[in-house]
Amino acid sequence: MLRQFHKMHGLGNDFVILDAREEPLAITEALARQIADRREGIGCDQLILLEPSATADLRMRIFNADGSEVQSCGNATRCVVKLTGAATIETAGGLLSGAAHGSEVEVTLVEPRFEWDAIPLAYPLPTDPMPMGWENLDRPYIVNVGNPHAVFFVDDLDDTDVEGIGPGIETDPVFPERINVNVAQVEGNALRLQTFERGAGLTRACGTGACATAVAAIRARLVTSPVTVHMAGGSLSIAWAPGEPVRMRGSATHVFKGTIDLQ
Ligand SMILES: N[C@H](CCC[C@H](N)C(=O)O)C(=O)O
């Protein structure tokens, strides 16, 4: 069965987008892994499936490269807004809205949550910061922006082995649904961030990770909103105040469209 796809990226965090609004498409964990495979498939950090929605312009489903279906994806949301012109997007992590402004896209995600059972954690623990440590990283701020994030602040990001420490935190039993691992350094009123993503590993940028990290830094009074978050693939501008949804602004790039033969 031949299906058209779009290949896009948000600051180097890359996606295969399949539009199933007219013709339904069943995505299994195995199929998502196969499409995401950079040798035997098309290759991407996340597979994005668009479906009809009763509550928004469309529904966006997100599958990590390991096949796991998750609640939200900030960089992909910008790409979907650019690709489809959708103004509202239904996700498992909540209702999002977005609009293109020239070469950039602004997206409003959900109001961040901080309670231990919103993350979720295996048992009640302070989340602000969490009294736990892994190797030389400790006391993360825990933030749910539709998907769960642990945010560590360090003095020297270049001296931190995020790719080495990330897997042990991502899969720690204290996070029953696993977690995205963000390590950031404060630089004036900006942040520099590396994210070891749940289900995808170290990516060149993480939109929800940038949002969660900016929210944690604003709450901890390390910076004031709006915050520029610098990542390997580029920068995002994040704005948030308590009681509000978090807003993100940045680029979205269409690379090519193609056809894949789904067995
Ligand atoms: N790895 C994330 C999903 C993708 C998030 C990221 N690519 C973004 O731009 O927000 C999770 O398992 O919750």
The ligand as an SDF file (V2000), in Angstrom:
LIG
                    3D

 13 12  0  0  0  0  0  0  0  0999 V2000
   10.2080   12.1820   23.2930 N   0  0  0  0  0  0  0  0  0  0  0  0
    8.9670   12.8730   23.6800 C   0  0  0  0  0  0  0  0  0  0  0  0
    8.0990   13.1390   22.4250 C   0  0  0  0  0  0  0  0  0  0  0  0
    8.7600   14.0930   21.4450 C   0  0  0  0  0  0  0  0  0  0  0  0
    9.0570   15.4250   22.0650 C   0  0  0  0  0  0  0  0  0  0  0  0
   10.0180   16.3360   21.2980 C   0  0  0  0  0  0  0  0  0  0  0  0
   10.5050   15.8370   20.0350 N   0  0  0  0  0  0  0  0  0  0  0  0
    9.4490   17.7490   21.1720 C   0  0  0  0  0  0  0  0  0  0  0  0
    9.7870   18.4680   20.2150 O   0  0  0  0  0  0  0  0  0  0  0  0
    8.6960   18.1420   22.0870 O   0  0  0  0  0  0  0  0  0  0  0  0
    8.1890   12.0240   24.6940 C   0  0  0  0  0  0  0  0  0  0  0  0
    8.3950   10.7990   24.7120 O   0  0  0  0  0  0  0  0  0  0  0  0
    7.3930   12.6070   25.4460 O   0  0  0  0  0  0  0  0  0  0  0  0
  1  2  1  0
  2  3  1  0
  2 11  1  0
  3  4  1  0
  4  5  1  0
  5  6  1  0
  6  7  1  0
  6  8  1  0
  8  9  2  0
  8 10  1  0
 11 12  2  0
 11 13  1  0
M  END
$$$$
